[in-house]
Amino acid sequence: MHVRFADCEVDSAAVELRRQGAVVPVEPLVFKTLLLLLTHPHRAVSKDELLAEVWPGKVVTEATLSNAIKLARKAVGDCGERQAIIRTVRGHGFRFVATIEPVAPRIESPSRIDPTPLRVVSRLTPLADLQDPPALPSMPSIALLGFESLGMGAAPDVFVEGLAVDLNARLSRLQGLFVVARESARRLAAARLPLTEIGQRLGVRYLLHGSSQRQDRRLRVTVNLAEAATQRVIWTERFDRALDDIFQVQDDVVESVVAALLPEIERAEMDRVRVLPTEHLDAWACFHRAMWHSYRFTA
């Protein structure tokens, strides 16, 4: 989604809000709140729906929601008195009332077009091949490519699919982590493309993939975290479990992966921003460089 309203632009792929052409820093949960209201402009979004979508599985008070709405209004130049963009529907929730217009893709003028031959497109050319890859969001971004069932032949593995769905949903609930939709990642994973190309097409920095293997009542799940740009595996772990309760095993593996994954991504982010030129540092990168220096002097 890339839309314009009032003097603002929101680009969901880049996780970016601009006002009068300048980037406005927005907290991830505030951006998510704004995006949810933007995607339902013709109806009031209830408080319960906002709490469930923005803070899934967490106990959050209405005061937290009210503060997120206040910050969202401030970011887009609105306020609780005017309510020209985000209106309060008393006793129910909130509604996005400003006029929304899609932002057309930027087209080069004829004088600036590269004179190299134009590409011939057939009816069978995949749409994804014709689109520019999305820009990397400033926060860590990840796509789950799924798990390969070893020794299962062509038969579908319900456990593996359920594990991928649960893990993707669990990662999506984490603050400060941009997670690509499961279906988008699965389509590219099925094409067996190089990790670098998958990362470019999805606009993510990290890729998570692995395998599953069963023997009798034992299960082994291997998980790999790779840096898309270099295809370097920065973390790998093996989980061996008894298949007594398949749903309990899924939950156990998902929570174990998430608990082990976050510190590895944190370390990778600090290593990445440590070598960036200072002129390329955004707020997120500055934070992680500061964390690297903090650990360096307190270790």
N, C-alpha and C positions, 0 to 999 in steps of 0.2 A: 504494500500500500504506500503510495506517494501522493499526498493530497495537500491542498492549500485551503486555508480559511483565514479570514481577517488579514493580518499581516504576518501570518505564520505558515510554515510548511512542516509536515511530518513525513518522514521516510522510515517506514517500519523495518525495511531490509537493513538500513544503516543504523537503526536504533538512534535516530537523530531528530531533534526539534530545532528548527531555525525560526527566528523572529526578526523581521526586517533584514533578512539575509545573513544574520549572525547566528552562530550555533549557541543554543541555550543549554547549559548543563542541567540535566534532569536525573534525579535518582531513578534507578531501574523500576522500582515499584510504582513510583509516580508516573513514569512513562507508560507502564503497563496499564495503569488506571485510565490514563488519557486515551490510550489506544483502544481499550474496551469500549469507552463511550463513543469514540469516533466510528467504530465499526457498527454501532447501532444508533444512527442519527435520527431515526424516525420513531423511536420509542424511549420511554424512561427505563433506565436500567436500575433494578432494585438494589437496595443495600446488601441484601443477602447474596444476590448474584455477584456483585462486586467483591464481596468478602470471599466467596467461594472460588472465584476465578483468579483474583490477585494474590490471595493468601490461602491457597488450598491446604486443607489439613491442619491449619493453625488456628488457635484461639486468639482472635483479634477483636478488640473493642471498637465501638463505633467512633470513638475519639480518634483512633488511628486512621480510620477511613476518612473522617472529616479533615484530618491534617493532610492526607494525601490529596483530597479534593482542593484544599486551600493552596497547596503547593502547585498543583496542576493549573489552577486558575492563574496563579502568579506567573507561572512559566509562559502562559499564552497571553498575558496582558489583561487578564480578567480579574474580578474580585467578587466577594460575596454580596456586595451592595449592588453592583451593576448586573452581574449574571448575564452578560451579553453573549457568552460562549458556552459556559456550563451552568445550566439552570437547576436549582433545587426543586424537586417535586416533593412537597411536604408530605411526610408520612409514608413515602415510598422509596425515593432514591434520587437519581440525577439524570439529566438529559442534555445531550450535546445539541445546541440550537443554532449555532453559526452555520452559514452556508458553506458547503464543502464542494470543492472543485478538484478533479484529478489533475495532476501535473503531467503534462505531455513530455515524452522523452526529448532531450535536447538534440536538435538537428543542426548539423554543421551547414554553414552557408556555402554556396557553390565554390566560392573563391578559396575556401579552406579545405575542401574535400581532397583527400589523397587521390592522385591520378592513377593509382594502381588498378588493374582490371577488377571489375565487380564480380562478386561470387555468384555463380549460377545456383539457384535453389530449386531442388526438385520437390514434388509433392510429398516425398517420403522423408525429407529432411526434418529431424526432430526439432521441435520448437525450442528446446533447451539449448541447441547448438546455435540458434540465431540471436540469443540474448546475451548481453554483456554480463559477466559474472558479477554478483553483488559485492559491494564493498564490505571489507571486514569491519564489524562493529568494534568499538574501542574496548569493550569488556571481553573476557575470554569467551570464545564461541566453539561449539562442539556439535558433531553429528554422530549418531549411533548407526553404524552400518549393519548391525545385526550379528548373529552368531551362526556359524556353519555347523551343521549336524554331521559329525564324522561317523562313518559306518552305517548310515541310515539309508543309503541308496537314494532313490528318487522319492521316497515316502516323506510326506510333510511331518515335521516334528512340532507337536502342539506346545510342548514345554519350551522349546527354543523361541517360538513366536511369542508366547506369553511372557517369557523372560525379557525379550526385547521391548515389548510394549510397556511392561511395568517399569523397566529401567529408564526408558525414555521419559515416561510420565514423572518418575521420581526426580530425574535430573532437571526437568522443566520447572519444578517447584523451588529450585535453589535460587537464592538471590545472587545477583552478580554473575550469572552464567547464561549466555545466549544459546539456546538449544534449537536446532533445526527440526522441523516437523518430520515425524517418522516416515511418512510416505515418500517425501522428497528424497530422503537419504536412502531409502530402500530401493528406489528405482535406479539410482546411480550405482549402488552397490551391486545390483543384479547385472549391470552392464560390464562388470569386471574391469573398470577403468583404473589407471594408476591413482594412488592416493593423492598425489599432487593435483591432478586434474579434478578429482572429486572435491577436494578442498576449495579449489578455485571456483568451481561451478556453484557450490553451496554457499560460498563466502564464509567459511569457518577456518579456525586456526588449528583445531584438534579433531581427530577422528578416533572413534572407539569401535573396536571390532573384536571378534573372538571365535571360539569354537566350543562345541559341546559333545561329549562322548559318554556313552552308557555301557555298562557291563553288569549284567545281572541286576542287582538292586543298588548299584553304585553309580554316581554321576560325577563327571569331571568337567568343569567349565574353566576355560582359559580366556582371559581378557587382556587385550593389548590397547594401550593408548599411544597414538602416533601423532607427531607433528606433521601436518599436511604438507607444508612447504618443503620440508626436507625428507619426508617419509621415514624419519627417525623414530624408532620406538622408544619412548621416554619412560614407559612403565609397563610392566606385565605382571600378572598374578594368576595363580592357579587355585581353584576352589574345588575341593573334594567333599562330596556330601553323600549320605545314605538317602535313598529314595523312599523314605517312610511316608512322608506327606508332601506331595508335589507342590502344593501351594506354599507350605512352610519353607520348602527348599528355595522356591522362587523369591520369597520375601527375604530369606536369609542371604542369598547371593546378591540381591539388589542392594540391600543395606550395606553389605560388606564392600561391594564395589564402590558405592558412593563415598563411604567413609575413607577408603584408601585413595580414591581418585582426587578428591579436593586438595589435599596437601601436595600431590604431584603437579597438579595444574598451577597451584600457587608458586611452587618452586620454578616451574617452567616459565611462568610469566615474569618472575624476578630476573631469571637468566636472560630472557628476551629483551626486557627494557633496559637492562644494565649496559648493553652495548649500543643502544639507540642514540643518535645525535640529539642534543638537547632541543633543537628546533623541531624535532619530530615527536616530542613528548606531549601527550594530552593529559588530562587530569588523572585518568586511570593509570597510565604509564608512570606518571610522577609519583603516585601513591606506592606502586610496587618497587620503584627504584628506591624510594625512601625506606621501604620495608627491608630491602636488601642491605642498605647501609646500616639499618638498625640491628639486623641479625649479625652483620659483620663485626660490629663493635661490642656486641653484648655476648658473643659466643665464647 
